[in-house]
């Protein structure tokens, strides 16, 4: 019977809970992103025997060998963690904190509730050149394996900071804010924000409260009367696309 390395034996390899000090990547590509961008936080990697012929797994093995990262081949841990056997690889890493770049443009999510949306937003941010994310709690856990899977590892390339209330954010990062609201003052395609700025988005069920109108220039996405609002991840994608267009010469 195969044994886990001692460093992994000291970690509770159980189905993820938010209060854990560690988390997991499920799948070859997110695990590679973890190894490439957050090497110093990796505790180890578990590989499924069925994945040993996979080219991505071969890359994982090479990185682990070069960086002296524990790697174990076994299958029993996959169902225990909630991973699928065709995920082939599970990365185990220690949670970490990040600092936002004060000179960069930020995305702010106020109380996002869906791990799927959160992961999709992080991936979308990278696609449009946004690398700094502020999350106002309570919120979905960006280290939840479901969020990591949805982000396809983008979480490891983004600076993410959490704040217990929105009021704690502007004191650290003063800049122009653009809250997205269904009845915003300006259409998103008409706005040309000057860096550094922050784009603020509310949660999936209630959006942003009226108190956010006083924080800057509120913006809206034009839509038909067939819906009450766009999905949060879709709204973020549309807004980032329009803002990126406005910034291009």
C-alpha positions as CSV (number, residue, x, y, z in Angstrom):
1,X,0.0,0.0,0.0
2,X,1.3,3.4,-0.9
3,X,2.0,5.9,1.8
4,X,1.6,9.6,1.8
5,X,4.7,11.8,2.4
6,X,4.9,13.0,6.0
7,X,4.1,16.6,4.9
8,X,0.8,15.4,3.5
9,X,0.1,13.2,6.5
10,X,0.1,16.4,8.6
11,X,-2.7,17.8,6.5
12,X,-6.4,16.8,7.0
13,X,-7.0,15.2,3.6
14,X,-10.8,15.5,3.9
15,X,-13.5,17.1,1.9
16,X,-12.9,20.8,1.9
17,X,-14.3,23.2,4.6
18,X,-14.0,26.9,4.6
19,X,-12.2,26.9,8.0
20,X,-9.4,24.7,6.7
21,X,-5.9,26.3,6.5
22,X,-5.4,24.5,3.2
23,X,-7.3,23.8,0.1
24,X,-7.2,21.7,-3.1
25,X,-7.0,22.0,-6.9
26,X,-9.0,19.4,-8.8
27,X,-7.7,18.7,-12.2
28,X,-4.4,18.8,-14.2
29,X,-4.6,22.3,-15.5
30,X,-5.5,24.1,-12.2
31,X,-2.8,22.0,-10.5
32,X,-0.2,23.1,-13.0
33,X,-1.2,26.8,-12.5
34,X,-0.8,26.3,-8.8
35,X,2.7,24.8,-9.2
36,X,3.7,27.5,-11.7
37,X,2.4,30.6,-9.9
38,X,2.2,29.7,-6.2
39,X,5.0,27.2,-5.8
40,X,5.9,28.4,-2.3
41,X,2.5,27.5,-1.0
42,X,2.2,23.9,-2.3
43,X,2.2,21.2,0.3
44,X,2.1,18.3,-2.1
45,X,0.3,16.7,-5.1
46,X,-1.7,13.4,-5.3
47,X,-1.9,11.8,-8.8
48,X,-4.5,9.2,-9.8
49,X,-2.9,6.0,-11.3
50,X,-5.1,6.4,-14.3
51,X,-3.5,9.7,-15.1
52,X,0.1,8.5,-15.3
53,X,0.0,8.5,-19.1
54,X,-1.4,12.0,-19.3
55,X,1.1,14.6,-20.6
56,X,-0.1,17.2,-18.1
57,X,0.6,14.8,-15.2
58,X,4.1,14.2,-16.6
59,X,4.6,18.0,-16.4
60,X,3.4,17.9,-12.8
61,X,5.7,15.2,-11.9
62,X,8.7,17.0,-13.5
63,X,7.9,20.3,-11.6
64,X,7.5,18.4,-8.3
65,X,10.8,16.6,-8.7
66,X,12.6,19.8,-9.6
67,X,11.1,21.8,-6.8
68,X,11.3,19.0,-4.3
69,X,7.5,19.0,-3.8
70,X,6.0,15.8,-2.3
71,X,4.0,13.7,-4.9
72,X,2.1,10.5,-4.3
73,X,0.3,8.2,-6.7
74,X,-2.9,6.8,-5.2
75,X,-6.6,6.8,-5.9
76,X,-8.4,6.5,-2.6
77,X,-8.0,10.1,-1.7
78,X,-9.9,11.3,-4.8
79,X,-13.5,10.3,-3.7
80,X,-12.6,11.3,-0.1
81,X,-11.9,14.9,-1.3
82,X,-14.8,15.1,-3.7
83,X,-12.6,14.9,-6.8
84,X,-13.3,12.8,-9.8
85,X,-10.9,10.1,-10.9
86,X,-10.6,11.7,-14.3
87,X,-9.3,14.8,-12.6
88,X,-6.0,12.9,-12.5
89,X,-4.3,15.3,-10.1
90,X,-5.1,17.0,-6.8
91,X,-2.9,19.8,-5.6
92,X,-2.7,20.5,-1.8
93,X,-1.7,24.0,-0.9
94,X,-1.7,26.3,2.2
95,X,-4.0,29.3,1.9
96,X,-2.3,32.6,1.6
97,X,-3.1,36.3,1.6
98,X,-2.4,38.9,-1.1
99,X,-2.0,42.6,-1.4
100,X,-3.7,44.6,-4.1
101,X,-1.6,46.8,-6.4
102,X,-2.5,50.4,-5.4
103,X,-1.7,51.7,-8.9
104,X,-3.8,49.1,-10.7
105,X,-7.5,49.1,-11.5
106,X,-9.6,46.9,-9.2
107,X,-12.7,44.8,-9.4
108,X,-14.8,44.8,-6.2
109,X,-17.4,42.2,-5.5
110,X,-19.8,42.9,-2.7
111,X,-21.0,39.7,-1.0
112,X,-20.8,37.4,-4.0
113,X,-22.6,34.2,-3.1
114,X,-21.7,31.7,-5.9
115,X,-18.4,29.9,-6.1
116,X,-19.0,29.2,-9.8
117,X,-19.6,32.9,-10.5
118,X,-16.6,33.9,-8.5
119,X,-14.3,31.5,-10.3
120,X,-15.6,32.6,-13.7
121,X,-15.1,36.2,-12.8
122,X,-11.5,35.6,-11.8
123,X,-10.9,33.9,-15.2
124,X,-12.7,36.7,-17.0
125,X,-10.6,39.4,-15.2
126,X,-7.4,37.9,-16.5
127,X,-8.7,37.8,-20.0
128,X,-9.3,41.6,-19.9
129,X,-6.1,42.5,-18.0
130,X,-7.5,43.0,-14.5
131,X,-5.3,41.3,-11.9
132,X,-6.6,42.8,-8.6
133,X,-9.8,41.7,-6.9
134,X,-11.4,43.0,-3.6
135,X,-14.1,40.8,-2.0
136,X,-16.4,42.2,0.6
137,X,-17.5,39.6,3.0
138,X,-19.7,37.7,3.8
139,X,-18.9,36.1,0.4
140,X,-18.3,32.9,-1.4
141,X,-14.8,31.4,-0.6
142,X,-12.3,32.0,-3.4
143,X,-10.2,29.1,-2.1
144,X,-13.1,26.7,-2.4
145,X,-12.1,23.9,-4.9
146,X,-15.3,24.7,-6.9
147,X,-14.2,28.3,-7.3
148,X,-10.7,27.2,-8.2
149,X,-12.1,24.8,-10.8
150,X,-14.3,27.4,-12.3
151,X,-11.4,29.8,-12.5
152,X,-9.2,27.2,-14.2
153,X,-6.4,28.2,-11.9
154,X,-6.8,32.0,-12.6
155,X,-7.1,32.4,-8.8
156,X,-3.4,31.8,-8.5
157,X,-2.5,34.7,-10.9
158,X,-4.8,37.3,-9.3
159,X,-4.2,39.4,-6.2
160,X,-7.2,38.9,-4.0
161,X,-8.0,40.7,-0.7
162,X,-11.0,40.4,1.5
163,X,-12.7,43.2,3.6
164,X,-15.2,42.7,6.3
165,X,-17.1,45.8,5.1
166,X,-16.9,48.1,2.1
167,X,-16.0,51.1,4.2
168,X,-12.6,49.5,4.9
169,X,-11.7,49.5,1.3
170,X,-11.6,53.2,0.2
171,X,-9.4,54.2,3.2
172,X,-6.7,51.9,1.8
173,X,-7.3,52.4,-1.9
174,X,-8.6,55.9,-2.6
175,X,-9.7,56.2,-6.3
176,X,-12.7,56.8,-8.5
177,X,-15.4,54.1,-8.2
178,X,-17.9,53.0,-10.7
179,X,-20.8,51.0,-9.1
180,X,-22.8,48.9,-11.6
181,X,-26.5,49.3,-11.0
182,X,-29.5,48.4,-13.2
183,X,-30.5,52.0,-13.2
184,X,-27.1,53.6,-13.2
185,X,-26.5,57.2,-14.2
186,X,-24.4,56.4,-17.2
187,X,-24.4,53.6,-19.8
188,X,-21.3,51.5,-19.5
189,X,-20.2,52.1,-23.1
190,X,-20.2,55.9,-22.5
191,X,-17.8,55.8,-19.6
192,X,-14.1,56.4,-20.0
193,X,-12.6,55.8,-16.5
194,X,-9.2,57.3,-15.6
195,X,-6.8,54.9,-13.9
196,X,-6.6,53.9,-11.2
197,X,-10.3,53.1,-10.7
198,X,-12.5,50.4,-9.2
199,X,-15.5,48.7,-10.7
200,X,-18.0,47.7,-8.0
201,X,-20.5,44.8,-8.4
202,X,-23.2,43.6,-6.1
203,X,-24.3,40.1,-5.3
204,X,-26.4,37.8,-7.4
205,X,-29.7,38.3,-5.6
206,X,-29.9,42.0,-4.6
207,X,-27.1,43.8,-6.5
208,X,-25.9,47.0,-4.9
209,X,-27.8,49.1,-2.3
210,X,-28.7,52.8,-3.0
211,X,-25.9,53.9,-0.7
212,X,-23.4,53.0,-3.4
213,X,-24.8,55.8,-5.7
214,X,-22.8,58.4,-3.7
215,X,-19.5,56.6,-4.2
216,X,-18.8,57.7,-7.8
217,X,-20.4,57.5,-11.2
218,X,-22.9,54.7,-11.3
219,X,-23.1,52.8,-14.6
220,X,-25.6,50.4,-16.1
221,X,-25.6,47.8,-19.0
222,X,-28.4,48.4,-21.6
223,X,-30.8,45.5,-21.7
224,X,-34.3,44.6,-22.8
225,X,-37.2,44.3,-20.5
226,X,-37.2,40.5,-20.9
227,X,-34.9,40.2,-17.9
228,X,-34.5,42.0,-14.6
229,X,-30.7,41.8,-14.7
230,X,-27.8,39.9,-16.1
231,X,-26.0,37.1,-14.3
232,X,-23.2,38.5,-12.1
233,X,-20.4,36.8,-14.1
234,X,-21.9,37.9,-17.4
235,X,-22.4,41.5,-16.1
236,X,-18.7,41.6,-15.0
237,X,-17.6,40.3,-18.4
238,X,-19.6,42.9,-20.3
239,X,-18.4,45.7,-18.1
240,X,-14.7,44.7,-18.3
241,X,-14.9,44.4,-22.1
242,X,-16.4,47.8,-22.5
243,X,-13.9,49.4,-20.2
244,X,-11.0,47.7,-22.0
245,X,-12.4,49.1,-25.3
246,X,-12.6,52.6,-23.8
247,X,-8.9,52.4,-22.6
248,X,-7.6,51.4,-26.0
249,X,-6.1,54.2,-28.2
